[in-house]
Amino acid sequence: MNSLSRNDIEVVVTGVGATTPLCGDVPATWRGLLEGRSGASVLDTEWTREHDFPVRIAARLAVEPDLDHVELKRMDRAEQLAVVAARQACRDADLTDGTVAPDRCGVVIGTGIGGASTLVTQHDALRERGLRAVSPQLIPMVMPNGPAALVGLALRARAGVHAPMSACASGAEAIAWAWRMIMAGEADVVAAGGTDACITPAIMAGFARARSMSTRNTSPETASRPFDADRDGFVLGEGAGVLVLERADFAAARGAKAYGRLAGVGMSNDAHHITAPDPDGTGQCTAITAALRRAGLEAGDIGHVNAHATATPLGDLTESTTIRRVLGDGPVVTAPKGALGHLLGGSGAVEAIATVLSVRDGLVPPTANLATLDSRIGLDVVAGAPREVRLTAAISNSFGFGGHNVSLAFTGA
């Protein structure tokens, strides 16, 4: 146990990993974001045609998981993506056996829905072929803590393995809880992030019935339009992101590089509606304000906001109101879901990585497909090309069904 007080502890990011609709790793995904490319495409499946789905587009993974046959057979797709991202992040952080004692290592991996694809396929197998067709691995494949548990087993993480489920805020909440573990002295190193892979008939049907998704089936690449005057909903995606967080002095002692510092976190709840955000943005304001306070930052220190902005009419407008109320109209804003689609539980983690890279590189990616900024937004939203910005600190927002709000404050290393 370290002898530092909580006020002396700093948390740094020493490794990042991701697999997304843009590419299978962080460097290429980052390039795709800077180029404003879209990972969405036509979803040409039998079930979309059979049921006459109003939405026939999605943002599928660009690179299939590089796992062996046994791993693929025993893991749900969301678990596969989490393992791939975690392996990348640990390699990037140069974490090897013996780098950190097991009782000082933790894992927090969130998911919004979990093993949806396995549940669907195994239900069909039972109905069509009977009990013996059901996999004996069904339960560990569908349980929501499966991704966290598998990463925890790989890292022998005995300080704690946790699996927050906060809808679209799950990945960001996992990072926030990892920060808390380190600040509380419970761990020196925590692998944290989020994952989801549920481009399946039932999930797509549910979002379609809720009219949450874009119906621009003839133009999938331009369908997701955060902050645009003509936005009509999100494009469902799949992917995962994992960050290795470390106590700064522990990282320095082993000579680890640092991308940046996770300076503060804020979490709250709207207590307003199961799916709709509080239009006043009060809960979102609380989360951002808490992140600033814990980071020791003022509103004027924030030069960039990586917005949750899913391209829904009400959600984007509410978040813009929130940002202006707390931070003013000065921060340069981007919304990665125009390029990535909505990765649900994976989105907050992948977008946190993008925020860290923005601070490191002084570059803010453009918001893909932003042609005409909604006049009510009132923010400096980057479009067309990346923006060079000298950044001291940045905020990454993630908001989820159920009223969950998470804001993460990053600074340079």
N, C-alpha and C positions, 0 to 999 in steps of 0.2 A: 504494500500500500504506500502510495506516495505521501509525503508530509506537507504538500502544498495546500494552502487554503483555497476555497472555491474562487476567491477573487484573483488568485495568482494563476489559475488554470486557463490555458488557451487551447482551442481545438482547431487543428489544421486538416486540410484535405491532402492526402498523400497518394491516392490512387483513384482512378475512375475507370469504369467499364460500362458498356452499353451495347445493346443490339436493338435496332430500330427499323422502321420502314425505309429509312434513307440508306443505311448500311449496317454492317455487322460489328462495327467497333466505334470508339469515340472519335478518333481523328477524322475518319471519313464522314461520320455523321455531322461533325462540326463543319466540315467543308460544305456538306450539303445544305446545312442551315445558312451558312454565309452566302451560298449561291442562290438561295431562295427556291430550291427545288422542292417538289412535292413527292411524297411516297404513296399517294393514293392511286388506285387503279380500279378498273371494272371488276366486280366480283362475279365471275361467270361460273356459278355453281348450279347443280341440279335443284337444290332446295330454293334458291332465289327465283328460279324459273317456275318451279312446281307450284309455289305458293303465291306467285305474282307479287313479290315484295315491292313496295314502293321505293325502297332503297337498295341499290344493287352496286354499291361502291364501298370500298374499304381501303385501309392502309395496312397491307400485309407486311410481314417481315421481309426485308430485302435479302437476307442471307439466312438459310436454314441453320439450326443449331448444330455446331460441330461437336457432336457427342457420339459415343460408341453405341452399338446396337442395343446393348443391355440397358444403358442409361435411357435411351429413347423409349424403350419399352416400359420401363418402370417409373417414368416421370410424366406427369401432366405437362402440357406445353408451357404453361406459366412457370412451372418449376424448371423446365429446361432453360428457359430464357434467363431466369434468375441465376442459375448455376453458371451459364455462359458469361453473363455480365460480372458476376462475382469473381470468377477465375481471371477475367481480364483485369479487374480492379486490383486484385491481390498481386498479380504479376507486375502491374504498373507501380504498385507501392513497394515492390521487392519484399513481399512477405513470404518467407519460407519457413519450414519447420524449425522451431526454436527461436524465431524472431520475437515472439511474444508468448509468455506463459499462458497456458490454456485458461487459468482462472482470472486472467487479466484481459481476455479477448471476448468480445460480444458480437452478436449479430441481431440486426433488426431489419426485416424485410416485410414490407406491407403488400397487400393485394386488395383490389376493389371487389373482385368477384371470386377469384380462386380457380379451382379445377373445373370450370364450366365445360370445356370441350370433352374431358374424360367422362363427366357425368352424362352428357348427351350420348356419347358413343356406347358407353356401358349400359345405359338404359335400353338403347336399341338392341344391343347384343342379348340382353336378358329377354326382351320381348320376342325377338326373332328366333333365337337359338337355345334359350334356356339357361339354367343356373351355371352349368359347366363352362359356358362361354364368357362368364364374367371374370375379370382379372382378379387374382388374389391380392394384387397391389392396389385395388380400387380405393380403399380408404386413405392410405397415405398419398394417393394421387389427387384426391379431391379435397382433403382437409386444407383449410386456408393457411395453416401454419406450415404446410409442406415446403414451400420455397425457403422459408427461414430455417426450418429444421435441416434441410439438405445442405444449405450453405454452412450452418452451424456444425454439422457433422464433419464437413470437409476441413473446417478450421479448428476443430476440437474446441469450440467456443463454450467455455464453462462459466463465464461471467454472467451469462444470460442470453437467451435466444427468444426474441419477441416478434410478434406478427400483428401489427395494428391493421384494422380493417375500417377505413374511413372513406370509403368510396373513392372518388377521384383525388382525394387528399392523402391517400394511404402512403404513397412513396415519400412525400414530403414529411408526413408525420413520423415515419420511420426514422428519417434523418434527424428530426427534432428530438425524438426519444433517445437516439444514439448520443446526441450532444448532451442530453441530460445525464445519461449513464457516465459519460466521461467527467462531466462537471461535478457529479456526486462522488467521484472517486471509485466507482464500481468497476471501471475498465480503463485500460490504456489505449486499446485499439478496438474499434467497432466497424464492421462492414454493414453498411446501411443503404437501403434503397427500396425499390418497388418493382412489381411485375404484373402483367395481365396479358392473357391471350384468349379472348373469348369471342372471336368472329365466328359465331355459331348461330344456327337457326333461331333458337329460343331467345338469345340475348339480342340479336339483331331485330327480331320481331317485337320484343318489348320496347326497345328504343324507338323503333319505327312507329309503334302504336302511340307512344308518348310524344311523337312528332319532335324529337330532340335532334334528329339527324338531317343533314342536307339531302335533298332529293335531286341534285344535279347529276343524274346518272350518265348523261352524255358528255360530261366534262369533269371527270373525277379529279384531275390534277388541280383544277381551280375551284373545287367545291367548298373547301374549308376556307372561310374568309373572315378571320377575326377582325373586329372593329370596322369592317366595311359596311357601308350603307345598305348593301344588298345581301348581307349575311342571312343564312336560313338554317343554321344548325351545324353540328360537328360531323366529322368523318371518323368512324370507329377505326381504331388502330390497335396494334399489338406491339409489345416491346418491353424492355426492362433496362433499368439503370442501377448501378451500385457505386457508392463512394466509400473509400476507406478513410475513416476519421481517426485521428490520433491526438493524444495529448501532446502539445507542441514540444515540450521538453523531452518526451520519450522519442518523438520523431527525430529531433535534432541529435540526440545521443546516438542514434543508430545511423545517422547520416542520410536520412530520407529527404527527398525533395518535397516541397510543399507548393501545391497549386494556389492556395489561398487559405484564408481563415474563415471558418464558420463562427462568426462573432456573436450571434444571438438568434434566438428562435421565439416565435410567438404562436400560440394556439388558442382558439376560441370556438364558440358555437353560436349560430344565429338564434336557435330556439324559435324558429319562425315557421318553417314548412319542410316537409320531407324531401321535396325536390327543388323548389324555387328558392333563390336567395332572398334575404331580406332586402327589399329595394332601397332602404336607407343605408345599407352597407355598414351598420353599426358593428356587427361581429367581425367583419373583415377589417375594419379600422382598428378594433381591439387587438387583432393578431399582429398587424403591422406595427402598431405602437409598442406592443410588448417586445417584439423583435428588436426595435430600435433601442428601447430602454435597456434590455439585457446586453446589447452590444455596446452601450455607451455612445450611441450615435444620435445626431440631430437629424431632423428631416432634410435639412440642406446638405447633409453629407451624402445623401443617396443620389447618385447620378444616373442610375439605370434601374428599371423594373422589368423583370421577366414576368409577363402577365399570364394568369391562368387562362384568360380569354379563349373560350371554346368555340366562338362564332355563333352562339345563341343570342337572339335579340336582347333578352332581358339580362342575361349573365354578363355580357360584355359591357353593357351600359352601367350596371351596378358597380362593376369593378372600376370602371373609369371614374365614377363618382367617389369611390373609396380612395383611390390613388390621389385625386385632387384634394380631398379633404385632409389627408394626412401628410402628403408629400408636396402638394402644390402641382403646378403644371411644368416644373422644370425637368424632372427625370426623363431620360430617353427610354422609350418603351418598345418592347417587341413581344410578339405572341407566336411561339414556335408551333402551335397546333395547326397553323396554316400549312406547314410543311410536313409535320409528323403525323397529323391526325391526332385523335384523342386516345392516348394509351391507357386511360383509366388509372389503375393503381401504379402503372409504370411512369405516368407523365410527370409527376412531381420530382421524381429522382432524375430522369433524363434532363428535365428543364433546370434542375439545380446544377447539374454538370455544365449545361450551357451557360448558366449565370457565372459560375466559377471561371470558365474560359473567357467570358466577356471581360471580367475584371482583370484577368491575367494578360489578355492580348490587347485590351483597349478597343475592342470591336464589338458592336452590337449587330446581330444578324437582322436582315429585313424581315418583316412580316409577310410571308408569302400570300399572294392573291389579294393584297390590299390595294384596290384600284381607286376607290373613292371613300375617304374616311368619313364615317358618320359624323355629321356636324355637331351632334350632342356629346361626343366623346371628349373633346377638349384637351387632348394630350398630344405630346410630340411622339407619334408612333412612326418607327422607321419602316420605310417601304422602298422597294426597288433595288437598293444596294446596301451593303453593310455601312454602318456609320462608325467612324473613328471617334472615340470618346475617351478622355482621360478619366479613369474611374478610381475613386477612393473606396466606394462601397456600393453594393447593389442589393436589391430585394428580389427574391423569387416567391411568387404567390401560388398557392394551390388551394382550391375550394372544392368541396364535394357534397353530393346529395346527403341529406341528413343535417345540413348546416355546418359541416366541418370546415374550419378555416385554419390554414397554416401559412406562416410567412417566415422565410429564412433570410438572414442578413449575412452577406459575405463581404469580406474585405480582402485586400491583397495580402500576400504572405509577409 
